[in-house]
Amino acid sequence: MEERYKLSYIICVVRNFADRVGLTIRQAFNYLYRYKGIAFLEECYPAEHTLSIENAVDDLLVICKRNGGGLS
């Protein structure tokens, strides 16, 4: 059951990330996957899902930038 919640959470965060940076959902997912944002959400789900979606998007921008991403 937790996997279902984790997947729903990741989808929600990806959509909000896409809106924030002006990408399509597909482009946002590809960017987050390439620059380790999806892996971060999976690994840190227990802590991240307790924060606001805006905080999660902020964290993704930092993580992806550290891994070579160019969005801010």
PQR file of N, CA, C, O and H, with PARSE charges and radii, in Angstrom:
ATOM      1  N   MET A   1       0.821  -1.199   0.000 -0.4000 1.5000
ATOM      2  CA  MET A   1       0.000   0.000   0.000 -0.0000 2.0000
ATOM      3  C   MET A   1       0.863   1.261   0.000  0.5500 1.7000
ATOM      4  O   MET A   1       0.520   2.239  -0.663 -0.5500 1.4000
ATOM      5  N   GLU A   2       1.978   1.252   0.734 -0.4000 1.5000
ATOM      6  CA  GLU A   2       2.823   2.446   0.790 -0.0000 2.0000
ATOM      7  C   GLU A   2       3.356   2.804  -0.591  0.5500 1.7000
ATOM      8  O   GLU A   2       3.504   3.987  -0.899 -0.5500 1.4000
ATOM      9  H   GLU A   2       2.256   0.457   1.273  0.4000 1.0000
ATOM     10  N   GLU A   3       3.646   1.815  -1.429 -0.4000 1.5000
ATOM     11  CA  GLU A   3       4.150   2.090  -2.778 -0.0000 2.0000
ATOM     12  C   GLU A   3       3.139   2.907  -3.581  0.5500 1.7000
ATOM     13  O   GLU A   3       3.521   3.775  -4.366 -0.5500 1.4000
ATOM     14  H   GLU A   3       3.526   0.854  -1.179  0.4000 1.0000
ATOM     15  N   ARG A   4       1.868   2.631  -3.388 -0.4000 1.5000
ATOM     16  CA  ARG A   4       0.829   3.380  -4.086 -0.0000 2.0000
ATOM     17  C   ARG A   4       0.830   4.841  -3.660  0.5500 1.7000
ATOM     18  O   ARG A   4       0.690   5.740  -4.489 -0.5500 1.4000
ATOM     19  H   ARG A   4       1.558   1.926  -2.751  0.4000 1.0000
ATOM     20  N   TYR A   5       0.990   5.070  -2.363 -0.4000 1.5000
ATOM     21  CA  TYR A   5       1.053   6.443  -1.859 -0.0000 2.0000
ATOM     22  C   TYR A   5       2.310   7.145  -2.352  0.5500 1.7000
ATOM     23  O   TYR A   5       2.280   8.323  -2.705 -0.5500 1.4000
ATOM     24  H   TYR A   5       1.104   4.339  -1.689  0.4000 1.0000
ATOM     25  N   LYS A   6       3.410   6.408  -2.370 -0.4000 1.5000
ATOM     26  CA  LYS A   6       4.670   6.987  -2.838 -0.0000 2.0000
ATOM     27  C   LYS A   6       4.546   7.397  -4.299  0.5500 1.7000
ATOM     28  O   LYS A   6       4.982   8.485  -4.673 -0.5500 1.4000
ATOM     29  H   LYS A   6       3.435   5.451  -2.083  0.4000 1.0000
ATOM     30  N   LEU A   7       3.962   6.547  -5.122 -0.4000 1.5000
ATOM     31  CA  LEU A   7       3.785   6.865  -6.540 -0.0000 2.0000
ATOM     32  C   LEU A   7       2.883   8.076  -6.725  0.5500 1.7000
ATOM     33  O   LEU A   7       3.191   8.952  -7.532 -0.5500 1.4000
ATOM     34  H   LEU A   7       3.608   5.663  -4.818  0.4000 1.0000
ATOM     35  N   SER A   8       1.786   8.141  -5.998 -0.4000 1.5000
ATOM     36  CA  SER A   8       0.888   9.300  -6.091 -0.0000 2.0000
ATOM     37  C   SER A   8       1.602  10.577  -5.675  0.5500 1.7000
ATOM     38  O   SER A   8       1.425  11.623  -6.299 -0.5500 1.4000
ATOM     39  H   SER A   8       1.536   7.428  -5.342  0.4000 1.0000
ATOM     40  N   TYR A   9       2.403  10.494  -4.631 -0.4000 1.5000
ATOM     41  CA  TYR A   9       3.168  11.644  -4.161 -0.0000 2.0000
ATOM     42  C   TYR A   9       4.164  12.109  -5.222  0.5500 1.7000
ATOM     43  O   TYR A   9       4.265  13.303  -5.506 -0.5500 1.4000
ATOM     44  H   TYR A   9       2.547   9.644  -4.125  0.4000 1.0000
ATOM     45  N   ILE A  10       4.897  11.165  -5.804 -0.4000 1.5000
ATOM     46  CA  ILE A  10       5.896  11.515  -6.817 -0.0000 2.0000
ATOM     47  C   ILE A  10       5.219  12.165  -8.023  0.5500 1.7000
ATOM     48  O   ILE A  10       5.730  13.151  -8.556 -0.5500 1.4000
ATOM     49  H   ILE A  10       4.815  10.195  -5.574  0.4000 1.0000
ATOM     50  N   ILE A  11       4.101  11.642  -8.451 -0.4000 1.5000
ATOM     51  CA  ILE A  11       3.371  12.227  -9.577 -0.0000 2.0000
ATOM     52  C   ILE A  11       2.951  13.662  -9.250  0.5500 1.7000
ATOM     53  O   ILE A  11       3.091  14.559 -10.082 -0.5500 1.4000
ATOM     54  H   ILE A  11       3.685  10.842  -8.018  0.4000 1.0000
ATOM     55  N   CYS A  12       2.448  13.869  -8.063 -0.4000 1.5000
ATOM     56  CA  CYS A  12       2.026  15.207  -7.639 -0.0000 2.0000
ATOM     57  C   CYS A  12       3.209  16.178  -7.636  0.5500 1.7000
ATOM     58  O   CYS A  12       3.089  17.307  -8.112 -0.5500 1.4000
ATOM     59  H   CYS A  12       2.334  13.141  -7.388  0.4000 1.0000
ATOM     60  N   VAL A  13       4.341  15.743  -7.102 -0.4000 1.5000
ATOM     61  CA  VAL A  13       5.523  16.605  -7.044 -0.0000 2.0000
ATOM     62  C   VAL A  13       6.033  16.906  -8.450  0.5500 1.7000
ATOM     63  O   VAL A  13       6.408  18.042  -8.738 -0.5500 1.4000
ATOM     64  H   VAL A  13       4.438  14.826  -6.715  0.4000 1.0000
ATOM     65  N   VAL A  14       6.052  15.908  -9.325 -0.4000 1.5000
ATOM     66  CA  VAL A  14       6.508  16.128 -10.698 -0.0000 2.0000
ATOM     67  C   VAL A  14       5.608  17.150 -11.398  0.5500 1.7000
ATOM     68  O   VAL A  14       6.106  18.027 -12.104 -0.5500 1.4000
ATOM     69  H   VAL A  14       5.747  14.985  -9.091  0.4000 1.0000
ATOM     70  N   ARG A  15       4.309  17.047 -11.211 -0.4000 1.5000
ATOM     71  CA  ARG A  15       3.383  18.019 -11.819 -0.0000 2.0000
ATOM     72  C   ARG A  15       3.645  19.433 -11.310  0.5500 1.7000
ATOM     73  O   ARG A  15       3.652  20.387 -12.087 -0.5500 1.4000
ATOM     74  H   ARG A  15       3.905  16.334 -10.638  0.4000 1.0000
ATOM     75  N   ASN A  16       3.857  19.559 -10.021 -0.4000 1.5000
ATOM     76  CA  ASN A  16       4.129  20.874  -9.447 -0.0000 2.0000
ATOM     77  C   ASN A  16       5.486  21.400  -9.893  0.5500 1.7000
ATOM     78  O   ASN A  16       5.638  22.598 -10.131 -0.5500 1.4000
ATOM     79  H   ASN A  16       3.851  18.784  -9.389  0.4000 1.0000
ATOM     80  N   PHE A  17       6.460  20.525 -10.007 -0.4000 1.5000
ATOM     81  CA  PHE A  17       7.776  20.907 -10.521 -0.0000 2.0000
ATOM     82  C   PHE A  17       7.638  21.426 -11.950  0.5500 1.7000
ATOM     83  O   PHE A  17       8.195  22.468 -12.295 -0.5500 1.4000
ATOM     84  H   PHE A  17       6.337  19.552  -9.814  0.4000 1.0000
ATOM     85  N   ALA A  18       6.898  20.697 -12.775 -0.4000 1.5000
ATOM     86  CA  ALA A  18       6.682  21.095 -14.170 -0.0000 2.0000
ATOM     87  C   ALA A  18       6.053  22.480 -14.245  0.5500 1.7000
ATOM     88  O   ALA A  18       6.485  23.324 -15.031 -0.5500 1.4000
ATOM     89  H   ALA A  18       6.446  19.850 -12.496  0.4000 1.0000
ATOM     90  N   ASP A  19       5.040  22.708 -13.433 -0.4000 1.5000
ATOM     91  CA  ASP A  19       4.379  24.023 -13.415 -0.0000 2.0000
ATOM     92  C   ASP A  19       5.350  25.118 -12.996  0.5500 1.7000
ATOM     93  O   ASP A  19       5.376  26.193 -13.596 -0.5500 1.4000
ATOM     94  H   ASP A  19       4.689  22.022 -12.795  0.4000 1.0000
ATOM     95  N   ARG A  20       6.143  24.848 -11.975 -0.4000 1.5000
ATOM     96  CA  ARG A  20       7.062  25.865 -11.440 -0.0000 2.0000
ATOM     97  C   ARG A  20       8.099  26.283 -12.469  0.5500 1.7000
ATOM     98  O   ARG A  20       8.407  27.468 -12.594 -0.5500 1.4000
ATOM     99  H   ARG A  20       6.122  23.975 -11.488  0.4000 1.0000
ATOM    100  N   VAL A  21       8.650  25.304 -13.218 -0.4000 1.5000
ATOM    101  CA  VAL A  21       9.757  25.620 -14.126 -0.0000 2.0000
ATOM    102  C   VAL A  21       9.324  25.759 -15.583  0.5500 1.7000
ATOM    103  O   VAL A  21      10.155  26.022 -16.452 -0.5500 1.4000
ATOM    104  H   VAL A  21       8.400  24.341 -13.116  0.4000 1.0000
ATOM    105  N   GLY A  22       8.036  25.585 -15.857 -0.4000 1.5000
ATOM    106  CA  GLY A  22       7.533  25.797 -17.214 -0.0000 2.0000
ATOM    107  C   GLY A  22       7.828  24.678 -18.191  0.5500 1.7000
ATOM    108  O   GLY A  22       8.087  24.926 -19.369 -0.5500 1.4000
ATOM    109  H   GLY A  22       7.360  25.372 -15.151  0.4000 1.0000
ATOM    110  N   LEU A  23       7.791  23.452 -17.707 -0.4000 1.5000
ATOM    111  CA  LEU A  23       7.995  22.287 -18.570 -0.0000 2.0000
ATOM    112  C   LEU A  23       6.712  21.478 -18.642  0.5500 1.7000
ATOM    113  O   LEU A  23       5.820  21.630 -17.807 -0.5500 1.4000
ATOM    114  H   LEU A  23       7.582  23.251 -16.750  0.4000 1.0000
ATOM    115  N   THR A  24       6.627  20.616 -19.650 -0.4000 1.5000
ATOM    116  CA  THR A  24       5.541  19.644 -19.666 -0.0000 2.0000
ATOM    117  C   THR A  24       5.839  18.610 -18.585  0.5500 1.7000
ATOM    118  O   THR A  24       6.963  18.531 -18.088 -0.5500 1.4000
ATOM    119  H   THR A  24       7.352  20.492 -20.329  0.4000 1.0000
ATOM    120  N   ILE A  25       4.854  17.835 -18.233 -0.4000 1.5000
ATOM    121  CA  ILE A  25       5.060  16.798 -17.216 -0.0000 2.0000
ATOM    122  C   ILE A  25       6.106  15.793 -17.692  0.5500 1.7000
ATOM    123  O   ILE A  25       6.951  15.356 -16.911 -0.5500 1.4000
ATOM    124  H   ILE A  25       3.942  17.899 -18.637  0.4000 1.0000
ATOM    125  N   ARG A  26       6.051  15.432 -18.953 -0.4000 1.5000
ATOM    126  CA  ARG A  26       7.033  14.486 -19.496 -0.0000 2.0000
ATOM    127  C   ARG A  26       8.451  15.071 -19.430  0.5500 1.7000
ATOM    128  O   ARG A  26       9.388  14.392 -19.012 -0.5500 1.4000
ATOM    129  H   ARG A  26       5.364  15.787 -19.588  0.4000 1.0000
ATOM    130  N   GLN A  27       8.596  16.325 -19.843 -0.4000 1.5000
ATOM    131  CA  GLN A  27       9.913  16.968 -19.789 -0.0000 2.0000
ATOM    132  C   GLN A  27      10.415  17.051 -18.353  0.5500 1.7000
ATOM    133  O   GLN A  27      11.593  16.817 -18.083 -0.5500 1.4000
ATOM    134  H   GLN A  27       7.835  16.877 -20.182  0.4000 1.0000
ATOM    135  N   ALA A  28       9.519  17.384 -17.440 -0.4000 1.5000
ATOM    136  CA  ALA A  28       9.901  17.480 -16.028 -0.0000 2.0000
ATOM    137  C   ALA A  28      10.350  16.124 -15.505  0.5500 1.7000
ATOM    138  O   ALA A  28      11.370  16.030 -14.822 -0.5500 1.4000
ATOM    139  H   ALA A  28       8.562  17.574 -17.659  0.4000 1.0000
ATOM    140  N   PHE A  29       9.598  15.069 -15.818 -0.4000 1.5000
ATOM    141  CA  PHE A  29       9.997  13.735 -15.364 -0.0000 2.0000
ATOM    142  C   PHE A  29      11.362  13.364 -15.923  0.5500 1.7000
ATOM    143  O   PHE A  29      12.225  12.883 -15.189 -0.5500 1.4000
ATOM    144  H   PHE A  29       8.770  15.145 -16.373  0.4000 1.0000
ATOM    145  N   ASN A  30      11.561  13.584 -17.215 -0.4000 1.5000
ATOM    146  CA  ASN A  30      12.843  13.239 -17.835 -0.0000 2.0000
ATOM    147  C   ASN A  30      13.993  14.006 -17.193  0.5500 1.7000
ATOM    148  O   ASN A  30      15.055  13.437 -16.940 -0.5500 1.4000
ATOM    149  H   ASN A  30      10.859  13.975 -17.812  0.4000 1.0000
ATOM    150  N   TYR A  31      13.787  15.291 -16.929 -0.4000 1.5000
ATOM    151  CA  TYR A  31      14.800  16.108 -16.274 -0.0000 2.0000
ATOM    152  C   TYR A  31      15.080  15.573 -14.870  0.5500 1.7000
ATOM    153  O   TYR A  31      16.238  15.386 -14.494 -0.5500 1.4000
ATOM    154  H   TYR A  31      12.924  15.752 -17.135  0.4000 1.0000
ATOM    155  N   LEU A  32      14.036  15.330 -14.106 -0.4000 1.5000
ATOM    156  CA  LEU A  32      14.210  14.834 -12.742 -0.0000 2.0000
ATOM    157  C   LEU A  32      14.856  13.456 -12.717  0.5500 1.7000
ATOM    158  O   LEU A  32      15.651  13.161 -11.824 -0.5500 1.4000
ATOM    159  H   LEU A  32      13.096  15.482 -14.411  0.4000 1.0000
ATOM    160  N   TYR A  33      14.529  12.629 -13.665 -0.4000 1.5000
ATOM    161  CA  TYR A  33      15.150  11.304 -13.732 -0.0000 2.0000
ATOM    162  C   TYR A  33      16.634  11.433 -14.056  0.5500 1.7000
ATOM    163  O   TYR A  33      17.475  10.801 -13.417 -0.5500 1.4000
ATOM    164  H   TYR A  33      13.883  12.869 -14.390  0.4000 1.0000
ATOM    165  N   ARG A  34      16.944  12.251 -15.047 -0.4000 1.5000
ATOM    166  CA  ARG A  34      18.335  12.411 -15.484 -0.0000 2.0000
ATOM    167  C   ARG A  34      19.225  12.991 -14.388  0.5500 1.7000
ATOM    168  O   ARG A  34      20.372  12.572 -14.235 -0.5500 1.4000
ATOM    169  H   ARG A  34      16.261  12.764 -15.565  0.4000 1.0000
ATOM    170  N   TYR A  35      18.707  13.946 -13.631 -0.4000 1.5000
ATOM    171  CA  TYR A  35      19.518  14.630 -12.627 -0.0000 2.0000
ATOM    172  C   TYR A  35      19.230  14.158 -11.206  0.5500 1.7000
ATOM    173  O   TYR A  35      19.452  14.893 -10.243 -0.5500 1.4000
ATOM    174  H   TYR A  35      17.775  14.287 -13.755  0.4000 1.0000
ATOM    175  N   LYS A  36      18.736  12.931 -11.082 -0.4000 1.5000
ATOM    176  CA  LYS A  36      18.589  12.216  -9.811 -0.0000 2.0000
ATOM    177  C   LYS A  36      17.490  12.726  -8.886  0.5500 1.7000
ATOM    178  O   LYS A  36      17.467  12.381  -7.705 -0.5500 1.4000
ATOM    179  H   LYS A  36      18.556  12.334 -11.864  0.4000 1.0000
ATOM    180  N   GLY A  37      16.585  13.537  -9.407 -0.4000 1.5000
ATOM    181  CA  GLY A  37      15.482  14.016  -8.579 -0.0000 2.0000
ATOM    182  C   GLY A  37      14.479  12.931  -8.233  0.5500 1.7000
ATOM    183  O   GLY A  37      13.978  12.887  -7.110 -0.5500 1.4000
ATOM    184  H   GLY A  37      16.603  13.817 -10.367  0.4000 1.0000
ATOM    185  N   ILE A  38      14.181  12.061  -9.177 -0.4000 1.5000
ATOM    186  CA  ILE A  38      13.243  10.961  -8.918 -0.0000 2.0000
ATOM    187  C   ILE A  38      13.842  10.020  -7.876  0.5500 1.7000
ATOM    188  O   ILE A  38      13.149   9.594  -6.952 -0.5500 1.4000
ATOM    189  H   ILE A  38      14.588  12.096 -10.089  0.4000 1.0000
ATOM    190  N   ALA A  39      15.111   9.697  -8.022 -0.4000 1.5000
ATOM    191  CA  ALA A  39      15.782   8.828  -7.042 -0.0000 2.0000
ATOM    192  C   ALA A  39      15.734   9.465  -5.655  0.5500 1.7000
ATOM    193  O   ALA A  39      15.506   8.778  -4.659 -0.5500 1.4000
ATOM    194  H   ALA A  39      15.674  10.043  -8.773  0.4000 1.0000
ATOM    195  N   PHE A  40      15.949  10.778  -5.595 -0.4000 1.5000
ATOM    196  CA  PHE A  40      15.876  11.492  -4.321 -0.0000 2.0000
ATOM    197  C   PHE A  40      14.483  11.357  -3.712  0.5500 1.7000
ATOM    198  O   PHE A  40      14.361  11.070  -2.521 -0.5500 1.4000
ATOM    199  H   PHE A  40      16.134  11.336  -6.404  0.4000 1.0000
ATOM    200  N   LEU A  41      13.444  11.554  -4.495 -0.4000 1.5000
ATOM    201  CA  LEU A  41      12.080  11.445  -3.966 -0.0000 2.0000
ATOM    202  C   LEU A  41      11.791  10.040  -3.458  0.5500 1.7000
ATOM    203  O   LEU A  41      11.137   9.872  -2.428 -0.5500 1.4000
ATOM    204  H   LEU A  41      13.543  11.786  -5.462  0.4000 1.0000
ATOM    205  N   GLU A  42      12.274   9.034  -4.174 -0.4000 1.5000
ATOM    206  CA  GLU A  42      12.067   7.654  -3.736 -0.0000 2.0000
ATOM    207  C   GLU A  42      12.804   7.370  -2.440  0.5500 1.7000
ATOM    208  O   GLU A  42      12.231   6.810  -1.505 -0.5500 1.4000
ATOM    209  H   GLU A  42      12.805   9.171  -5.011  0.4000 1.0000
ATOM    210  N   GLU A  43      14.074   7.753  -2.381 -0.4000 1.5000
ATOM    211  CA  GLU A  43      14.905   7.469  -1.208 -0.0000 2.0000
ATOM    212  C   GLU A  43      14.454   8.263   0.015  0.5500 1.7000
ATOM    213  O   GLU A  43      14.479   7.750   1.133 -0.5500 1.4000
ATOM    214  H   GLU A  43      14.539   8.208  -3.141  0.4000 1.0000
ATOM    215  N   CYS A  44      14.051   9.487  -0.191 -0.4000 1.5000
ATOM    216  CA  CYS A  44      13.734  10.383   0.927 -0.0000 2.0000
ATOM    217  C   CYS A  44      12.240  10.543   1.160  0.5500 1.7000
ATOM    218  O   CYS A  44      11.818  11.454   1.872 -0.5500 1.4000
ATOM    219  H   CYS A  44      14.030   9.904  -1.100  0.4000 1.0000
ATOM    220  N   TYR A  45      11.447   9.680   0.574 -0.4000 1.5000
ATOM    221  CA  TYR A  45       9.997   9.771   0.716 -0.0000 2.0000
ATOM    222  C   TYR A  45       9.538   9.881   2.172  0.5500 1.7000
ATOM    223  O   TYR A  45       8.681  10.713   2.469 -0.5500 1.4000
ATOM    224  H   TYR A  45      11.790   8.940  -0.005  0.4000 1.0000
ATOM    225  N   PRO A  46      10.081   9.067   3.097 -0.5600 1.5000
ATOM    226  CA  PRO A  46       9.585   9.160   4.477  0.2800 2.0000
ATOM    227  C   PRO A  46       9.658  10.578   5.064  0.5500 1.7000
ATOM    228  O   PRO A  46       8.773  10.980   5.818 -0.5500 1.4000
ATOM    229  N   ALA A  47      10.682  11.314   4.729 -0.4000 1.5000
ATOM    230  CA  ALA A  47      10.807  12.684   5.236 -0.0000 2.0000
ATOM    231  C   ALA A  47      10.125  13.688   4.324  0.5500 1.7000
ATOM    232  O   ALA A  47       9.420  14.578   4.801 -0.5500 1.4000
ATOM    233  H   ALA A  47      11.401  10.987   4.116  0.4000 1.0000
ATOM    234  N   GLU A  48      10.327  13.558   3.020 -0.4000 1.5000
ATOM    235  CA  GLU A  48       9.825  14.552   2.064 -0.0000 2.0000
ATOM    236  C   GLU A  48       8.303  14.652   2.059  0.5500 1.7000
ATOM    237  O   GLU A  48       7.757  15.747   1.922 -0.5500 1.4000
ATOM    238  H   GLU A  48      10.900  12.836   2.633  0.4000 1.0000
ATOM    239  N   HIS A  49       7.619  13.530   2.207 -0.4000 1.5000
ATOM    240  CA  HIS A  49       6.149  13.608   2.119 -0.0000 2.0000
ATOM    241  C   HIS A  49       5.529  14.303   3.326  0.5500 1.7000
ATOM    242  O   HIS A  49       4.334  14.598   3.317 -0.5500 1.4000
ATOM    243  H   HIS A  49       8.063  12.641   2.319  0.4000 1.0000
ATOM    244  N   THR A  50       6.309  14.565   4.350 -0.4000 1.5000
ATOM    245  CA  THR A  50       5.786  15.297   5.500 -0.0000 2.0000
ATOM    246  C   THR A  50       5.900  16.808   5.305  0.5500 1.7000
ATOM    247  O   THR A  50       5.336  17.582   6.078 -0.5500 1.4000
ATOM    248  H   THR A  50       7.280  14.325   4.357  0.4000 1.0000
ATOM    249  N   LEU A  51       6.629  17.221   4.275 -0.4000 1.5000
ATOM    250  CA  LEU A  51       6.812  18.638   3.966 -0.0000 2.0000
ATOM    251  C   LEU A  51       5.780  19.086   2.935  0.5500 1.7000
ATOM    252  O   LEU A  51       5.056  18.264   2.375 -0.5500 1.4000
ATOM    253  H   LEU A  51       7.087  16.592   3.647  0.4000 1.0000
ATOM    254  N   SER A  52       5.719  20.368   2.694 -0.4000 1.5000
ATOM    255  CA  SER A  52       4.818  20.872   1.662 -0.0000 2.0000
ATOM    256  C   SER A  52       5.357  20.496   0.280  0.5500 1.7000
ATOM    257  O   SER A  52       6.547  20.224   0.120 -0.5500 1.4000
ATOM    258  H   SER A  52       6.308  21.036   3.150  0.4000 1.0000
ATOM    259  N   ILE A  53       4.485  20.485  -0.691 -0.4000 1.5000
ATOM    260  CA  ILE A  53       4.890  20.214  -2.068 -0.0000 2.0000
ATOM    261  C   ILE A  53       5.883  21.278  -2.534  0.5500 1.7000
ATOM    262  O   ILE A  53       6.837  20.970  -3.248 -0.5500 1.4000
ATOM    263  H   ILE A  53       3.518  20.706  -0.561  0.4000 1.0000
ATOM    264  N   GLU A  54       5.662  22.512  -2.135 -0.4000 1.5000
ATOM    265  CA  GLU A  54       6.586  23.594  -2.513 -0.0000 2.0000
ATOM    266  C   GLU A  54       7.994  23.331  -1.982  0.5500 1.7000
ATOM    267  O   GLU A  54       8.982  23.576  -2.674 -0.5500 1.4000
ATOM    268  H   GLU A  54       4.887  22.763  -1.555  0.4000 1.0000
ATOM    269  N   ASN A  55       8.078  22.831  -0.749 -0.4000 1.5000
ATOM    270  CA  ASN A  55       9.387  22.481  -0.189 -0.0000 2.0000
ATOM    271  C   ASN A  55      10.036  21.349  -0.978  0.5500 1.7000
ATOM    272  O   ASN A  55      11.243  21.371  -1.219 -0.5500 1.4000
ATOM    273  H   ASN A  55       7.276  22.632  -0.186  0.4000 1.0000
ATOM    274  N   ALA A  56       9.245  20.370  -1.378 -0.4000 1.5000
ATOM    275  CA  ALA A  56       9.771  19.256  -2.150 -0.0000 2.0000
ATOM    276  C   ALA A  56      10.316  19.741  -3.491  0.5500 1.7000
ATOM    277  O   ALA A  56      11.375  19.293  -3.930 -0.5500 1.4000
ATOM    278  H   ALA A  56       8.265  20.353  -1.182  0.4000 1.0000
ATOM    279  N   VAL A  57       9.597  20.653  -4.140 -0.4000 1.5000
ATOM    280  CA  VAL A  57      10.059  21.216  -5.414 -0.0000 2.0000
ATOM    281  C   VAL A  57      11.349  22.003  -5.197  0.5500 1.7000
ATOM    282  O   VAL A  57      12.278  21.902  -5.998 -0.5500 1.4000
ATOM    283  H   VAL A  57       8.736  21.018  -3.783  0.4000 1.0000
ATOM    284  N   ASP A  58      11.411  22.780  -4.130 -0.4000 1.5000
ATOM    285  CA  ASP A  58      12.645  23.499  -3.804 -0.0000 2.0000
ATOM    286  C   ASP A  58      13.809  22.529  -3.638  0.5500 1.7000
ATOM    287  O   ASP A  58      14.898  22.761  -4.162 -0.5500 1.4000
ATOM    288  H   ASP A  58      10.656  22.862  -3.479  0.4000 1.0000
ATOM    289  N   ASP A  59      13.572  21.440  -2.906 -0.4000 1.5000
ATOM    290  CA  ASP A  59      14.617  20.432  -2.693 -0.0000 2.0000
ATOM    291  C   ASP A  59      15.062  19.813  -4.013  0.5500 1.7000
ATOM    292  O   ASP A  59      16.254  19.585  -4.221 -0.5500 1.4000
ATOM    293  H   ASP A  59      12.687  21.251  -2.480  0.4000 1.0000
ATOM    294  N   LEU A  60      14.118  19.543  -4.901 -0.4000 1.5000
ATOM    295  CA  LEU A  60      14.460  18.962  -6.200 -0.0000 2.0000
ATOM    296  C   LEU A  60      15.340  19.894  -7.018  0.5500 1.7000
ATOM    297  O   LEU A  60      16.278  19.450  -7.680 -0.5500 1.4000
ATOM    298  H   LEU A  60      13.150  19.728  -4.732  0.4000 1.0000
ATOM    299  N   LEU A  61      15.040  21.169  -6.974 -0.4000 1.5000
ATOM    300  CA  LEU A  61      15.866  22.126  -7.715 -0.0000 2.0000
ATOM    301  C   LEU A  61      17.308  22.092  -7.214  0.5500 1.7000
ATOM    302  O   LEU A  61      18.244  22.169  -8.010 -0.5500 1.4000
ATOM    303  H   LEU A  61      14.278  21.530  -6.437  0.4000 1.0000
ATOM    304  N   VAL A  62      17.489  21.979  -5.908 -0.4000 1.5000
ATOM    305  CA  VAL A  62      18.841  21.919  -5.326 -0.0000 2.0000
ATOM    306  C   VAL A  62      19.526  20.608  -5.712  0.5500 1.7000
ATOM    307  O   VAL A  62      20.676  20.615  -6.152 -0.5500 1.4000
ATOM    308  H   VAL A  62      16.729  21.916  -5.262  0.4000 1.0000
ATOM    309  N   ILE A  63      18.829  19.495  -5.552 -0.4000 1.5000
ATOM    310  CA  ILE A  63      19.410  18.179  -5.856 -0.0000 2.0000
ATOM    311  C   ILE A  63      19.808  18.095  -7.318  0.5500 1.7000
ATOM    312  O   ILE A  63      20.919  17.668  -7.634 -0.5500 1.4000
ATOM    313  H   ILE A  63      17.894  19.490  -5.195  0.4000 1.0000
ATOM    314  N   CYS A  64      18.927  18.492  -8.203 -0.4000 1.5000
ATOM    315  CA  CYS A  64      19.208  18.403  -9.642 -0.0000 2.0000
ATOM    316  C   CYS A  64      20.368  19.323 -10.030  0.5500 1.7000
ATOM    317  O   CYS A  64      21.203  18.953 -10.855 -0.5500 1.4000
ATOM    318  H   CYS A  64      18.024  18.839  -7.946  0.4000 1.0000
ATOM    319  N   LYS A  65      20.420  20.499  -9.450 -0.4000 1.5000
ATOM    320  CA  LYS A  65      21.524  21.420  -9.748 -0.0000 2.0000
ATOM    321  C   LYS A  65      22.862  20.810  -9.322  0.5500 1.7000
ATOM    322  O   LYS A  65      23.859  20.920 -10.036 -0.5500 1.4000
ATOM    323  H   LYS A  65      19.742  20.799  -8.780  0.4000 1.0000
ATOM    324  N   ARG A  66      22.870  20.165  -8.148 -0.4000 1.5000
ATOM    325  CA  ARG A  66      24.097  19.490  -7.674 -0.0000 2.0000
ATOM    326  C   ARG A  66      24.535  18.369  -8.616  0.5500 1.7000
ATOM    327  O   ARG A  66      25.714  18.021  -8.683 -0.5500 1.4000
ATOM    328  H   ARG A  66      22.060  20.076  -7.568  0.4000 1.0000
ATOM    329  N   ASN A  67      23.575  17.817  -9.334 -0.4000 1.5000
ATOM    330  CA  ASN A  67      23.862  16.709 -10.249 -0.0000 2.0000
ATOM    331  C   ASN A  67      23.962  17.137 -11.706  0.5500 1.7000
ATOM    332  O   ASN A  67      23.883  16.306 -12.610 -0.5500 1.4000
ATOM    333  H   ASN A  67      22.617  18.100  -9.280  0.4000 1.0000
ATOM    334  N   GLY A  68      24.138  18.441 -11.931 -0.4000 1.5000
ATOM    335  CA  GLY A  68      24.388  18.940 -13.280 -0.0000 2.0000
ATOM    336  C   GLY A  68      23.215  19.592 -13.973  0.5500 1.7000
ATOM    337  O   GLY A  68      23.359  20.061 -15.102 -0.5500 1.4000
ATOM    338  H   GLY A  68      24.202  19.116 -11.196  0.4000 1.0000
ATOM    339  N   GLY A  69      22.064  19.638 -13.339 -0.4000 1.5000
ATOM    340  CA  GLY A  69      20.896  20.271 -13.946 -0.0000 2.0000
ATOM    341  C   GLY A  69      21.042  21.779 -13.998  0.5500 1.7000
ATOM    342  O   GLY A  69      21.715  22.372 -13.156 -0.5500 1.4000
ATOM    343  H   GLY A  69      21.948  19.256 -12.422  0.4000 1.0000
ATOM    344  N   GLY A  70      20.418  22.395 -14.978 -0.4000 1.5000
ATOM    345  CA  GLY A  70      20.579  23.818 -15.166 -0.0000 2.0000
ATOM    346  C   GLY A  70      19.366  24.663 -14.835  0.5500 1.7000
ATOM    347  O   GLY A  70      19.410  25.880 -15.018 -0.5500 1.4000
ATOM    348  H   GLY A  70      19.871  21.913 -15.662  0.4000 1.0000
ATOM    349  N   LEU A  71      18.282  24.063 -14.353 -0.4000 1.5000
ATOM    350  CA  LEU A  71      17.090  24.837 -14.021 -0.0000 2.0000
ATOM    351  C   LEU A  71      17.242  25.445 -12.635  0.5500 1.7000
ATOM    352  O   LEU A  71      17.940  24.911 -11.772 -0.5500 1.4000
ATOM    353  H   LEU A  71      18.247  23.075 -14.204  0.4000 1.0000
ATOM    354  N   SER A  72      16.568  26.581 -12.443 -0.4000 1.5000
ATOM    355  CA  SER A  72      16.550  27.167 -11.088 -0.0000 2.0000
ATOM    356  C   SER A  72      15.241  27.859 -10.832  0.5500 1.7000
ATOM    357  O   SER A  72      15.035  28.412  -9.752 -0.5500 1.4000
ATOM    358  H   SER A  72      16.002  27.015 -13.143  0.4000 1.0000
TER
END
